[in-house]
Amino acid sequence: MNSKQRNKGIPIPQPALKLLILTAIFLFLLLIGGTVFGASPFTDDFEGYSIGDLSGQGGWATSSPYSSWEVSTTTVEVGNQSIDCYNGYCGNTRTGTQVASGKWVFWTYAGYDYSFGFWIKEGSSDICRVDVGHDTIWYYNGGFVDTGWELVYNDYQSLQIEWNATTDQCRIQYTVGWSDWFDAYDTFDYIDRLDIFATEFPNGDRFIDYISDAVELPCEVEHCGYCLTSTSCISADCSWYYSIYLQEYSCVPFFEPSPEECGSFFKCNYCGDQTTCEAELNCEWTDRGVGTQCYMQEPTVPPAQIDWEVPDIDDCSSLPALDTIVCEIKNLISGAIMPSQEKLETMYQTLGAFKEKFPFNYIGILNDFFTDITTDLEATTTIPIKILGATSTVSFTFWDATTTIGGQEESFKNILFDFTTFLVLMGWFVWFISLIKRFF
Amino acid sequence: MSIADIVISMITWLFQKLILPVLPTNLPLFSFSDLQDILAGTLQHNLVYSFAGLSQIFNVRLLFILLSTIIAGEILFWLVKAGFFIVKLVRG
């Protein structure tokens, strides 16, 4: 192998070399500001501008003969500033980089029903126009076309305009999906300019904020849902939350519990004075070492449930001699017969455990169920009714209507009660006879 | 230790060593907690919600007492029949 051959290294095929060079040239053209795809000519959030005329700031100029939109802090979607047109006729223009096929996203706020809109242009040539107003969204297609989309009032809503220089078409999106592609005013190679205008006079606020190339808003405390990482989420004063249901993390507004109100039990400590404290159940106004406050009352531990307590033996020391002997004999017999308290408690606990075993626990719960049902069914309630728009409650006064049976006055309720009782007893008696018959 | 203590110790020992370990707390197919959930939860709520105030005109208490006697009577009948069956089985 000679030195010339050694310097060649790994040979690069000619077609691949050409492709590499062309890619490098293309990237270079992009870098120096040529026509690009899939972006927007410029973005703007109107932050850092002076309050007042937009014209003269950030590359914006007034579109003659209109007056300028004004930078405002009144109603914003992102950051602290937006632009506002209050005095009827406003128009501003700004030129950016050339984008052949791209998208602009505008956050729009309609305060009343008169339109404002967007012209996207190639230089000074109108290409696509979209209007917001008169309860809907319009686009221009040789004539104004009503999309039929309902306009959202008094709240920010994104409006997207996408263009394609290859097909010379545009399309828009508001609250619903994308519209069909519609033909532009004219053929075009790129978009580089935006005019925003308000051409109807009646005074009222119209706001535009955050012109960008993506519908996602910046990660900030008002838009926590757009924060994608824990770091950016926490930096924006939001909360990085893990959903057990979805099994994923998301960024949500920081949870601030609402101020608690004075109440019973665990809410006692929210009662600020003695009157409100003592009006609540189980609360007491007392000092437990850090000043007088409202506390939940200490729970009283119930005494151990013992059915029978062992009586104390008699004290014989103060009795006369003969009585002392009798007393001592009595105590001796008592001591021999009487169980100790400890043994009694053990037996009681053992029997308690026995009651928790099958079938006694099942029988016990059935008994409790019947008792609770019987108690709860005593409660009465009213039945509300509504007839031909008039509301009232069902009257049950007929239950108390009385009549005389066998010379004695009885209410309808009692008569029915006795009658149903008789039926129940008869039914039970039939069962009882069948049971006896089955035994024999 | 008194005589009563000795008797109580015997009774306690019988329960703790012979009866309590044998008796189950839960039935295999229908646990105590299931029964409690159904009775004290769903069923009780639905019954009370559906028949509130019924006891004013209907003797619910008597009905439940009689139902309890029916359940007890049928269990007793079944136990007697089972007893006779075992006696027949043993006698051949």
HADDOCK unambig.tbl for C-alpha pairs under 7 A between the chains (distance, minus, plus):
assign (segid A and resid 335 and name CA) (segid B and resid 2 and name CA) 6.31 0.50 0.50
assign (segid A and resid 336 and name CA) (segid B and resid 2 and name CA) 4.40 0.50 0.50
assign (segid A and resid 336 and name CA) (segid B and resid 3 and name CA) 5.86 0.50 0.50
assign (segid A and resid 337 and name CA) (segid B and resid 2 and name CA) 5.49 0.50 0.50
assign (segid A and resid 337 and name CA) (segid B and resid 3 and name CA) 5.32 0.50 0.50
assign (segid A and resid 337 and name CA) (segid B and resid 4 and name CA) 5.46 0.50 0.50
assign (segid A and resid 338 and name CA) (segid B and resid 2 and name CA) 6.40 0.50 0.50
assign (segid A and resid 338 and name CA) (segid B and resid 4 and name CA) 5.79 0.50 0.50
assign (segid A and resid 339 and name CA) (segid B and resid 2 and name CA) 6.12 0.50 0.50
assign (segid A and resid 339 and name CA) (segid B and resid 4 and name CA) 4.79 0.50 0.50
assign (segid A and resid 339 and name CA) (segid B and resid 5 and name CA) 4.84 0.50 0.50
assign (segid A and resid 340 and name CA) (segid B and resid 5 and name CA) 6.48 0.50 0.50
assign (segid A and resid 343 and name CA) (segid B and resid 5 and name CA) 6.25 0.50 0.50
assign (segid A and resid 343 and name CA) (segid B and resid 8 and name CA) 6.79 0.50 0.50
assign (segid A and resid 347 and name CA) (segid B and resid 8 and name CA) 6.79 0.50 0.50
assign (segid A and resid 347 and name CA) (segid B and resid 12 and name CA) 5.68 0.50 0.50
assign (segid A and resid 350 and name CA) (segid B and resid 12 and name CA) 6.55 0.50 0.50
assign (segid A and resid 350 and name CA) (segid B and resid 16 and name CA) 6.96 0.50 0.50
assign (segid A and resid 354 and name CA) (segid B and resid 20 and name CA) 6.34 0.50 0.50
assign (segid A and resid 356 and name CA) (segid B and resid 25 and name CA) 6.74 0.50 0.50
assign (segid A and resid 357 and name CA) (segid B and resid 23 and name CA) 6.12 0.50 0.50
assign (segid A and resid 357 and name CA) (segid B and resid 24 and name CA) 5.95 0.50 0.50
assign (segid A and resid 357 and name CA) (segid B and resid 25 and name CA) 4.54 0.50 0.50
assign (segid A and resid 358 and name CA) (segid B and resid 23 and name CA) 6.30 0.50 0.50
assign (segid A and resid 358 and name CA) (segid B and resid 24 and name CA) 5.64 0.50 0.50
assign (segid A and resid 358 and name CA) (segid B and resid 25 and name CA) 5.18 0.50 0.50
assign (segid A and resid 358 and name CA) (segid B and resid 26 and name CA) 6.68 0.50 0.50
assign (segid A and resid 362 and name CA) (segid B and resid 32 and name CA) 6.68 0.50 0.50
assign (segid A and resid 365 and name CA) (segid B and resid 36 and name CA) 6.71 0.50 0.50
assign (segid A and resid 369 and name CA) (segid B and resid 39 and name CA) 6.26 0.50 0.50
assign (segid A and resid 369 and name CA) (segid B and resid 40 and name CA) 6.19 0.50 0.50
assign (segid A and resid 370 and name CA) (segid B and resid 64 and name CA) 6.62 0.50 0.50
assign (segid A and resid 373 and name CA) (segid B and resid 44 and name CA) 6.44 0.50 0.50
assign (segid A and resid 373 and name CA) (segid B and resid 48 and name CA) 6.58 0.50 0.50
assign (segid A and resid 374 and name CA) (segid B and resid 60 and name CA) 6.48 0.50 0.50
assign (segid A and resid 374 and name CA) (segid B and resid 61 and name CA) 5.88 0.50 0.50
assign (segid A and resid 376 and name CA) (segid B and resid 48 and name CA) 6.28 0.50 0.50
assign (segid A and resid 377 and name CA) (segid B and resid 48 and name CA) 5.74 0.50 0.50
assign (segid A and resid 377 and name CA) (segid B and resid 51 and name CA) 6.59 0.50 0.50
assign (segid A and resid 377 and name CA) (segid B and resid 52 and name CA) 4.80 0.50 0.50
assign (segid A and resid 377 and name CA) (segid B and resid 53 and name CA) 5.44 0.50 0.50
assign (segid A and resid 377 and name CA) (segid B and resid 54 and name CA) 6.30 0.50 0.50
assign (segid A and resid 377 and name CA) (segid B and resid 55 and name CA) 5.88 0.50 0.50
assign (segid A and resid 378 and name CA) (segid B and resid 52 and name CA) 6.86 0.50 0.50
assign (segid A and resid 378 and name CA) (segid B and resid 53 and name CA) 5.43 0.50 0.50
assign (segid A and resid 378 and name CA) (segid B and resid 55 and name CA) 5.71 0.50 0.50
assign (segid A and resid 378 and name CA) (segid B and resid 56 and name CA) 6.89 0.50 0.50
assign (segid A and resid 379 and name CA) (segid B and resid 52 and name CA) 5.91 0.50 0.50
assign (segid A and resid 379 and name CA) (segid B and resid 53 and name CA) 5.35 0.50 0.50
assign (segid A and resid 380 and name CA) (segid B and resid 52 and name CA) 5.79 0.50 0.50
assign (segid A and resid 380 and name CA) (segid B and resid 53 and name CA) 4.39 0.50 0.50
assign (segid A and resid 413 and name CA) (segid B and resid 57 and name CA) 5.58 0.50 0.50
assign (segid A and resid 414 and name CA) (segid B and resid 57 and name CA) 6.85 0.50 0.50
assign (segid A and resid 416 and name CA) (segid B and resid 57 and name CA) 5.96 0.50 0.50
assign (segid A and resid 417 and name CA) (segid B and resid 57 and name CA) 4.54 0.50 0.50
assign (segid A and resid 417 and name CA) (segid B and resid 58 and name CA) 5.03 0.50 0.50
assign (segid A and resid 417 and name CA) (segid B and resid 59 and name CA) 6.40 0.50 0.50
assign (segid A and resid 420 and name CA) (segid B and resid 58 and name CA) 6.05 0.50 0.50
assign (segid A and resid 421 and name CA) (segid B and resid 58 and name CA) 6.94 0.50 0.50
assign (segid A and resid 421 and name CA) (segid B and resid 59 and name CA) 5.78 0.50 0.50
assign (segid A and resid 424 and name CA) (segid B and resid 63 and name CA) 6.58 0.50 0.50
assign (segid A and resid 428 and name CA) (segid B and resid 66 and name CA) 6.65 0.50 0.50
